[in-house]
Amino acid sequence: MTDDTCSAEFVAASECPTMIMWTHNLCKELKLRRTEQTVLYEDNQATIKVMEEVSSGYKVRSVDLKFHKVRDFVERKVFRVEYCPSQDNLADIFTKPLGPQQICKLRQALNVVPVPTEESLHAASDVETVDETM
């Protein structure tokens, strides 16, 4: 358990270096060339500041090792951290209770389409098709 929002954000961010390195290695194995640095989007300004400041004396209680791993990746430019306003944070659709408008906005940004229902499939099959022999 963490004692503040900044520490909670570090706990979440601490999973990223492992996933980023796995993805980088997969791209390398598939001979895909990355043209840009990986970006970690963060909606907490305090967390970004602590990640980027080398001389930060901030104590991240109970997450010290995870904190250093994230900071190390930022310092070595394995990825960079950029601010993303909460209302645009795509991850929130998976982690927070959101209203219908926000869900629709984030779902659209993720290019997620509704699953067709039985009713919509029948309606689509009732549409006349153009005779291709014309």
ChimeraX commands (.cxc) that place a marker at each C-alpha (Angstrom):
marker #1 position 0.00,0.00,0.00 radius 0.5
marker #1 position 1.29,3.48,-0.80 radius 0.5
marker #1 position 0.90,6.61,1.26 radius 0.5
marker #1 position 0.31,9.22,-1.43 radius 0.5
marker #1 position -0.66,9.70,-5.05 radius 0.5
marker #1 position 2.92,10.22,-6.23 radius 0.5
marker #1 position 4.03,6.92,-4.71 radius 0.5
marker #1 position 1.00,5.17,-6.20 radius 0.5
marker #1 position 1.95,6.52,-9.62 radius 0.5
marker #1 position 5.48,5.13,-9.16 radius 0.5
marker #1 position 4.09,1.71,-8.32 radius 0.5
marker #1 position 2.11,1.78,-11.57 radius 0.5
marker #1 position 5.07,3.16,-13.56 radius 0.5
marker #1 position 7.42,0.55,-12.13 radius 0.5
marker #1 position 5.85,-2.10,-14.37 radius 0.5
marker #1 position 6.66,-0.09,-17.48 radius 0.5
marker #1 position 10.44,-0.65,-17.78 radius 0.5
marker #1 position 9.96,-4.42,-17.97 radius 0.5
marker #1 position 7.20,-4.12,-20.57 radius 0.5
marker #1 position 9.13,-1.52,-22.55 radius 0.5
marker #1 position 12.27,-3.66,-22.67 radius 0.5
marker #1 position 10.22,-6.71,-23.71 radius 0.5
marker #1 position 8.62,-4.68,-26.51 radius 0.5
marker #1 position 11.99,-3.26,-27.62 radius 0.5
marker #1 position 13.47,-6.77,-27.72 radius 0.5
marker #1 position 10.50,-8.08,-29.69 radius 0.5
marker #1 position 10.86,-5.26,-32.23 radius 0.5
marker #1 position 14.57,-6.02,-32.53 radius 0.5
marker #1 position 13.90,-9.73,-33.04 radius 0.5
marker #1 position 11.32,-8.94,-35.72 radius 0.5
marker #1 position 13.84,-6.57,-37.32 radius 0.5
marker #1 position 11.54,-3.61,-36.81 radius 0.5
marker #1 position 13.40,-0.36,-36.45 radius 0.5
marker #1 position 12.12,2.06,-33.84 radius 0.5
marker #1 position 12.30,5.61,-35.13 radius 0.5
marker #1 position 11.24,7.40,-31.96 radius 0.5
marker #1 position 11.90,7.11,-28.27 radius 0.5
marker #1 position 9.23,5.30,-26.26 radius 0.5
marker #1 position 6.95,7.65,-24.33 radius 0.5
marker #1 position 5.43,6.98,-20.91 radius 0.5
marker #1 position 2.39,9.21,-20.49 radius 0.5
marker #1 position 1.77,10.38,-16.93 radius 0.5
marker #1 position -1.08,12.48,-15.57 radius 0.5
marker #1 position 0.60,13.42,-12.29 radius 0.5
marker #1 position 2.96,16.42,-12.53 radius 0.5
marker #1 position 4.70,15.64,-9.22 radius 0.5
marker #1 position 5.57,12.15,-10.41 radius 0.5
marker #1 position 7.02,13.49,-13.67 radius 0.5
marker #1 position 9.15,16.01,-11.79 radius 0.5
marker #1 position 10.56,13.39,-9.44 radius 0.5
marker #1 position 11.26,10.97,-12.33 radius 0.5
marker #1 position 13.16,13.59,-14.30 radius 0.5
marker #1 position 15.15,15.36,-11.58 radius 0.5
marker #1 position 18.40,13.52,-11.05 radius 0.5
marker #1 position 19.08,15.29,-7.77 radius 0.5
marker #1 position 15.62,14.69,-6.36 radius 0.5
marker #1 position 15.72,13.90,-2.66 radius 0.5
marker #1 position 12.15,12.65,-2.73 radius 0.5
marker #1 position 11.68,9.54,-0.64 radius 0.5
marker #1 position 9.35,7.03,-2.18 radius 0.5
marker #1 position 8.62,4.89,0.84 radius 0.5
marker #1 position 8.13,1.18,0.25 radius 0.5
marker #1 position 8.88,1.49,-3.46 radius 0.5
marker #1 position 12.57,2.47,-3.39 radius 0.5
marker #1 position 13.82,-0.28,-5.73 radius 0.5
marker #1 position 10.99,0.25,-8.19 radius 0.5
marker #1 position 11.63,4.00,-8.05 radius 0.5
marker #1 position 15.30,3.58,-8.91 radius 0.5
marker #1 position 14.50,1.26,-11.82 radius 0.5
marker #1 position 12.13,3.80,-13.36 radius 0.5
marker #1 position 14.56,6.68,-12.76 radius 0.5
marker #1 position 17.40,4.66,-14.29 radius 0.5
marker #1 position 15.42,4.08,-17.48 radius 0.5
marker #1 position 14.52,7.77,-17.72 radius 0.5
marker #1 position 18.14,8.83,-17.14 radius 0.5
marker #1 position 19.41,6.36,-19.76 radius 0.5
marker #1 position 16.74,7.65,-22.16 radius 0.5
marker #1 position 15.20,4.21,-22.65 radius 0.5
marker #1 position 11.93,6.12,-22.49 radius 0.5
marker #1 position 10.81,9.63,-21.76 radius 0.5
marker #1 position 7.95,10.80,-19.59 radius 0.5
marker #1 position 5.39,13.25,-20.91 radius 0.5
marker #1 position 2.43,14.87,-19.22 radius 0.5
marker #1 position -0.99,13.70,-20.33 radius 0.5
marker #1 position -4.06,15.44,-18.86 radius 0.5
marker #1 position -6.27,13.04,-16.91 radius 0.5
marker #1 position -9.20,13.48,-19.30 radius 0.5
marker #1 position -6.98,12.23,-22.17 radius 0.5
marker #1 position -5.29,9.39,-20.27 radius 0.5
marker #1 position -6.20,6.22,-22.18 radius 0.5
marker #1 position -5.24,3.97,-19.27 radius 0.5
marker #1 position -8.03,5.42,-17.14 radius 0.5
marker #1 position -10.61,3.42,-19.09 radius 0.5
marker #1 position -9.07,0.29,-17.53 radius 0.5
marker #1 position -8.46,1.60,-14.02 radius 0.5
marker #1 position -11.12,4.13,-13.00 radius 0.5
marker #1 position -14.89,4.39,-12.91 radius 0.5
marker #1 position -15.80,6.81,-15.71 radius 0.5
marker #1 position -18.97,8.38,-17.00 radius 0.5
marker #1 position -20.50,7.35,-20.32 radius 0.5
marker #1 position -19.14,10.37,-22.23 radius 0.5
marker #1 position -15.57,9.78,-21.04 radius 0.5
marker #1 position -15.84,6.06,-21.80 radius 0.5
marker #1 position -17.02,6.82,-25.35 radius 0.5
marker #1 position -14.21,9.36,-25.84 radius 0.5
marker #1 position -11.47,7.01,-24.65 radius 0.5
marker #1 position -12.97,4.00,-26.45 radius 0.5
marker #1 position -12.90,5.98,-29.69 radius 0.5
marker #1 position -9.30,7.07,-29.05 radius 0.5
marker #1 position -8.37,3.39,-28.60 radius 0.5
marker #1 position -10.17,2.51,-31.86 radius 0.5
marker #1 position -12.42,0.06,-30.02 radius 0.5
marker #1 position -15.69,-0.64,-31.79 radius 0.5
marker #1 position -18.81,-2.13,-30.22 radius 0.5
marker #1 position -19.23,-5.87,-30.62 radius 0.5
marker #1 position -22.00,-6.60,-33.13 radius 0.5
marker #1 position -25.21,-7.88,-31.58 radius 0.5
marker #1 position -27.41,-10.60,-33.04 radius 0.5
marker #1 position -29.91,-7.89,-33.97 radius 0.5
marker #1 position -27.37,-5.76,-35.83 radius 0.5
marker #1 position -26.09,-8.79,-37.73 radius 0.5
marker #1 position -29.61,-9.63,-38.94 radius 0.5
marker #1 position -30.18,-6.00,-39.95 radius 0.5
marker #1 position -26.97,-6.03,-41.98 radius 0.5
marker #1 position -27.96,-9.23,-43.81 radius 0.5
marker #1 position -31.35,-7.71,-44.74 radius 0.5
marker #1 position -29.67,-4.90,-46.68 radius 0.5
marker #1 position -29.97,-5.43,-50.42 radius 0.5
marker #1 position -26.73,-6.22,-52.18 radius 0.5
marker #1 position -25.84,-4.83,-55.57 radius 0.5
marker #1 position -25.68,-7.41,-58.33 radius 0.5
marker #1 position -22.01,-7.50,-59.34 radius 0.5
marker #1 position -22.84,-8.85,-62.83 radius 0.5
marker #1 position -24.28,-5.50,-63.93 radius 0.5
marker link #1:1,2 radius 0.2
marker link #1:2,3 radius 0.2
marker link #1:3,4 radius 0.2
marker link #1:4,5 radius 0.2
marker link #1:5,6 radius 0.2
marker link #1:6,7 radius 0.2
marker link #1:7,8 radius 0.2
marker link #1:8,9 radius 0.2
marker link #1:9,10 radius 0.2
marker link #1:10,11 radius 0.2
marker link #1:11,12 radius 0.2
marker link #1:12,13 radius 0.2
marker link #1:13,14 radius 0.2
marker link #1:14,15 radius 0.2
marker link #1:15,16 radius 0.2
marker link #1:16,17 radius 0.2
marker link #1:17,18 radius 0.2
marker link #1:18,19 radius 0.2
marker link #1:19,20 radius 0.2
marker link #1:20,21 radius 0.2
marker link #1:21,22 radius 0.2
marker link #1:22,23 radius 0.2
marker link #1:23,24 radius 0.2
marker link #1:24,25 radius 0.2
marker link #1:25,26 radius 0.2
marker link #1:26,27 radius 0.2
marker link #1:27,28 radius 0.2
marker link #1:28,29 radius 0.2
marker link #1:29,30 radius 0.2
marker link #1:30,31 radius 0.2
marker link #1:31,32 radius 0.2
marker link #1:32,33 radius 0.2
marker link #1:33,34 radius 0.2
marker link #1:34,35 radius 0.2
marker link #1:35,36 radius 0.2
marker link #1:36,37 radius 0.2
marker link #1:37,38 radius 0.2
marker link #1:38,39 radius 0.2
marker link #1:39,40 radius 0.2
marker link #1:40,41 radius 0.2
marker link #1:41,42 radius 0.2
marker link #1:42,43 radius 0.2
marker link #1:43,44 radius 0.2
marker link #1:44,45 radius 0.2
marker link #1:45,46 radius 0.2
marker link #1:46,47 radius 0.2
marker link #1:47,48 radius 0.2
marker link #1:48,49 radius 0.2
marker link #1:49,50 radius 0.2
marker link #1:50,51 radius 0.2
marker link #1:51,52 radius 0.2
marker link #1:52,53 radius 0.2
marker link #1:53,54 radius 0.2
marker link #1:54,55 radius 0.2
marker link #1:55,56 radius 0.2
marker link #1:56,57 radius 0.2
marker link #1:57,58 radius 0.2
marker link #1:58,59 radius 0.2
marker link #1:59,60 radius 0.2
marker link #1:60,61 radius 0.2
marker link #1:61,62 radius 0.2
marker link #1:62,63 radius 0.2
marker link #1:63,64 radius 0.2
marker link #1:64,65 radius 0.2
marker link #1:65,66 radius 0.2
marker link #1:66,67 radius 0.2
marker link #1:67,68 radius 0.2
marker link #1:68,69 radius 0.2
marker link #1:69,70 radius 0.2
marker link #1:70,71 radius 0.2
marker link #1:71,72 radius 0.2
marker link #1:72,73 radius 0.2
marker link #1:73,74 radius 0.2
marker link #1:74,75 radius 0.2
marker link #1:75,76 radius 0.2
marker link #1:76,77 radius 0.2
marker link #1:77,78 radius 0.2
marker link #1:78,79 radius 0.2
marker link #1:79,80 radius 0.2
marker link #1:80,81 radius 0.2
marker link #1:81,82 radius 0.2
marker link #1:82,83 radius 0.2
marker link #1:83,84 radius 0.2
marker link #1:84,85 radius 0.2
marker link #1:85,86 radius 0.2
marker link #1:86,87 radius 0.2
marker link #1:87,88 radius 0.2
marker link #1:88,89 radius 0.2
marker link #1:89,90 radius 0.2
marker link #1:90,91 radius 0.2
marker link #1:91,92 radius 0.2
marker link #1:92,93 radius 0.2
marker link #1:93,94 radius 0.2
marker link #1:94,95 radius 0.2
marker link #1:95,96 radius 0.2
marker link #1:96,97 radius 0.2
marker link #1:97,98 radius 0.2
marker link #1:98,99 radius 0.2
marker link #1:99,100 radius 0.2
marker link #1:100,101 radius 0.2
marker link #1:101,102 radius 0.2
marker link #1:102,103 radius 0.2
marker link #1:103,104 radius 0.2
marker link #1:104,105 radius 0.2
marker link #1:105,106 radius 0.2
marker link #1:106,107 radius 0.2
marker link #1:107,108 radius 0.2
marker link #1:108,109 radius 0.2
marker link #1:109,110 radius 0.2
marker link #1:110,111 radius 0.2
marker link #1:111,112 radius 0.2
marker link #1:112,113 radius 0.2
marker link #1:113,114 radius 0.2
marker link #1:114,115 radius 0.2
marker link #1:115,116 radius 0.2
marker link #1:116,117 radius 0.2
marker link #1:117,118 radius 0.2
marker link #1:118,119 radius 0.2
marker link #1:119,120 radius 0.2
marker link #1:120,121 radius 0.2
marker link #1:121,122 radius 0.2
marker link #1:122,123 radius 0.2
marker link #1:123,124 radius 0.2
marker link #1:124,125 radius 0.2
marker link #1:125,126 radius 0.2
marker link #1:126,127 radius 0.2
marker link #1:127,128 radius 0.2
marker link #1:128,129 radius 0.2
marker link #1:129,130 radius 0.2
marker link #1:130,131 radius 0.2
marker link #1:131,132 radius 0.2
marker link #1:132,133 radius 0.2
marker link #1:133,134 radius 0.2
view
